[in-house]
Amino acid sequence: MRSNHPWLYMQLLISTVCCIYGREEKLLFSTEYTVKEIDLDTGVVKDLANHSTIVYSIAYDVKERYVYIPRFYEAVIDRFPYPNDQTVNFEIVVSTNYPYYVAFDSGNSHLYWTGYASGKIMRCNSNGSDLTTIVDISSIPMALTLDTHTRWIYYSKASSNALLRVTFDGKEKQVVLNLTSQLIDIEVDFVDKRIYWMEYYTGDFKSALYNGSDVKTVVSTNVKFNNREIDIGNEYVFYTSYNNILKVHKSSGQIPTVVHTESILIYGLLFYKQEDRNILCSVEKWIYFGEELSNRQIYRLTFAGKELTVMIQLKKQTTCVFGIGNTNY
């Protein structure tokens, strides 16, 4: 293909971008006064924030990248940006009496929580506006999790051993399963389309399909009253047991392993995963061309018109020159 200039055979610009990607997997957890993180690759533990009161659960907004924590005795739900290498400053999202469990719907920027004193499941926007009661369960609410795919809220309450669910608009309520122990925490596995829960009085960790069928015991921990939060990370489920964080494979019959141990009780737990994190990216743009009347050379010129370089000395006159961007790591 000829250019409009008689002295150019061809001019072609190609920009090449090359990126190296990494992956971060961390656990965020809360003790009586501190929110911490542990890097699952290195095992390094870092203090993120001091919260001066018990935080029973942790939620994350993957879109706006905020961590939400219910400060039980402070009667507020706070948030802070994460990841964050700066000093954490809490932003109050909503004031509410004894917030217990929190969950976040990133697709709609909605924060959900259970009120320990009110006996209600509540919702508001991420900025605290549009406060809405989803359902009044007339009991102390316990666990809470969101199935954002099929629009069900799964929950449990202190006055019942049942696994319950209600639609996001609060119009339809169902009993999924009647069990023999109170449920202290519940999580949805969107990959295997199952519900996982921890039984408070037995220490059994179980799962079932969304409709309550195919109940399986993942592991019998034989720890009563001290197992609390669970969260799902890839093929594993992480859970807290008194001052330990453990992990166990989602398939039944596996042996849990200890991930981390604190000197005091661990409450909330959140698995954080960031994939395809851009570590390095370099771009160079060049124009390659040949002169018809020259001494058969191919030149390289930056798009800004600088750094003219002779790249190749040819033995014969060329009829076409292709350009390609050179990328450095």
N, C-alpha and C positions, 0 to 999 in steps of 0.2 A: 504494500500500500504506500503510495507516494504522498508526501506532504505538499502543501501549496508553495513551498519555497524550493527552488531548484537545487539548492545546495544541501538539502536534508533528505535522506532516504526515509527516515521514520523517527518519530518522537513518541515515546510511550512512558507514562509515569505510573509506577506501581508503588503503593505504600504498603509496607509489611509491618504488622504488629505481632509481637511475640510476647506472651505473658507466662510467667511461672506461677502456678497456683498452689495454695496450701490449704490445710484444714485445721480448724480448732475445735476441740471437744473439751468442755469444762463442766463441772458441777458447781452450781451455786447452792449454798445452804445457809441456814440461819441457826444460831445458838440463842441464848437468852438475850444477849445484848449486841450481837455482831452478825453482819452478813459477810460471808466469805466465799471464795472460789477456790477450786482445786483444778489444776491442769491435769487432765487424764493422761497426757503423753509424758509429762515430766514429773508429776506428783507434787509440784510446787503449790503450796497453799498461800493465799494472799487475803488479807483483810480488805473488804470493799467499803464497809460503812458501819458505823455504830448507831444503833437505833433505840437504845435505852428502854426497850420493852420487848415482850415476847412477840415474835413473828411466826405464826403457825404455818404459813404457806408462802409461796413465791410464784408469780406469774410473769410472762414475758410477751411483749408486743414485738413480733418479728419484723413488722413493717416500719414502725417508727423507732424501734430499737430502744425500748424502755423496759426496765424491771419495775414491777409493782409489788409492794409489800404492805400487808395489813398490820398496822401497829396497834395491837389489841387493846392495851390499857391507855394508849394515847388517843383512841377513838378517831383515828384517821387512816386513810390509805394513801401512802406516798408513792412516788416514782422517782427514778433517777436513770440517766442515760447509761447504756451498756452495749458494747464495751466502752470503757472510759478510763483513761490513764490519769485523769485529773482528780482532785479532791471531790468526793461525792457530796452534793448538796441536794437534800430532799426537797421535792416539790409536792405540796399537798394537792391531791386530786379531789378527794371528797372527805367530808367529816361525817362519821357514822359511828354509832355506839357498838363497841366490841366487834369489829370486823374479824372474821375467823378465817375462812378460806376464800381465795381469789382465783379467778381464771380470766383469760383475755381472748377475745375474738378479734384477731387482727384484720380480717377481711372487712369488718364493719366498724372497727375502732371502738369496740364496746368492752367495758370492764364489768365483770360479774363478781359478786361476792355473797357470802352468807353472813347474816347478822346473828351473832350468838344470843343477844338479848331480845331482838325483835322477832326471831323465828321466821325470817323472810329471806328469799333469794332476790337480790337487787341487781339493777343494771344502771350504768350511766355511760355517757360518752367519755372518751379518753381525757377530756379536759374537765370532767366532773359535772357537765351540764346534762339536762334531760334525765333526771333521776326517776327511775321506774321500778315498781314492784312487779316481779315476774310471778311469784307465788308465795302465799303465806302458808307455811307448812305446820304451824301451830305446835312447834316443838323446837328443841335446840337443833339447828342444822349442823351436820358434820362435814362430810366430804362433798366436793363439787368439782365437776369436770365438764368440758364442752365437746360435743360431737358437731363440729362446724360443717361437716359434709352433709349429714342428714338432718341437722338442726334439732338435736335433742340435747337437753341438759340432764346429765346423770348426777344423782345426789343421794345422800343418806341422812338419817336423822337419829337423834338419841333415843327416841321412844319406839324405834322399830329396828328389826334386823333385816329389813328389806333393801334391795337395790331398786331405786326409784328413778323415774325420768319424767321430764316435762318438756313440752315444746318451747322454743325460744320466745314465743308470744304468750306463754303461760296458759293457753286455752285447753290443752290436753295433757292429762297426767296418767301415768301407767306404773304398775308394779312389775318390774322386770323379773325379779327373783325374790322369793322368801328364803332367808338364810337362817342359820342358827347362831350367828354372832354379829355384833355391830360392825359396820364398815367404817374404818378410820380414814381410808383414802381410796380414790378411784381414778383410773386413767384410761384413756381411749387409745388403742393401737390402730391407726389408720391403714397400716400396711397389711396386717393380718385380719383386720376388721373384727377385733375382739375388745372386750372390756376386761380390765384387770382391777383387782381390788385386794386390799389387805384387811383381814379380819382381826379386830382389836382383842377380843377375848381368847381366841384360839391361837393366834399367830400364823394362821394359814394364809398363804398367798395364792389366789385363784384367778381364773379367767373364764370367760364365756363368750359366745357370739353375741352380737348386738341385741338379739331378741331373747337372750337368757338361756338358750340351748347350748349343748355341748360343754357343760361345766367341767373344768379341769383344775386339779391342784398343781400349781407350778412347783411349790415347795412348802413343806410344813416346817416352819422355823422353830417351833416349840418355844417361842418367846411370847409370853402373854403380857399385854398392857404396855409394852415398851416399843413395839413397832409403830411407825407413824406414816411418814410421807413416802410415796413412790413416784417414779417417773421413768419413761421409756426412752432408751437410747439405742437405736439400731437393733441389734439382735438381743440386747440385754435389757433387763429391768433393774433399776437402782432403787434401793429403799433404805430408810433409816431405822435403826434399832438401838434405842437408848443413845449412846454416844458414838455409835458406829454408822458408817455408810457402807452398804454391801451391794454387790451386783450378782445377778443370777441370769443364766440364759433363759429365754422365753419358753423353750421346750421343757416339758415336765421331767422331773427326776434328776435335775442338775444340782450340784453343790454350790452354795453361795460362797463368794470370796469377799474379804474385807478390802475396801478401797481406801478408807480413811478412818481414823479414830481421833476424837476430841476428848478433852478432859471433862466436859460437861455435856448435858443433853442436847441433841440435835433435833430441830423441829422441821422447818421447811426445806424442800429439796427441789432443784430444777436442773434438768439436763440442757445444756446449751451447746449448739453445734452451728458452726459457720463454715460452709464449704465454699470452694472456689474463691478463696480470698486472694486478691491480686498482690503478690509479693514484689514482682519486678516486671516492668514493662518498658520497652525501648522501641522507638520508631524513627526511621530515617527515610527521607523522600529524595529520590534522585531522578534526573532526566538523562537518558542515554541516547546518543545520536551519532550519526556518521556523516562526514562531508564527502560529497560526490567528487570534488576536484582536489581533495587533499591528498596526503600521502597515505591513504588507506588506514586511517586511525579511527578508533571508536572512543568517544569522549563521554565523560560523566560530569554532570553539572547539577548542583543542588537546586531545588525548586525556587530558592531565593535568588538564584543567579550568581552564587558564589562557589568557590572551590572547584573550578574547572580542572578536570584531571584526565590525562590520557590513560585509558584503561587497557586497550589492546592494540598492538601493531599488526595489521593484516598483510598477508602476501598478495591477496587479490582484492579487487574492488568488491565491496559488499552491496547487496541489494536490500537488506532489511536488518534492522537493529532492534532487539527487544530490551526493555528495561526491567530491572527488578530491584526492589528496595533491599538494602543490606541491614540486617537487624543484629544488634549487639545485646548480650546478656549482662 
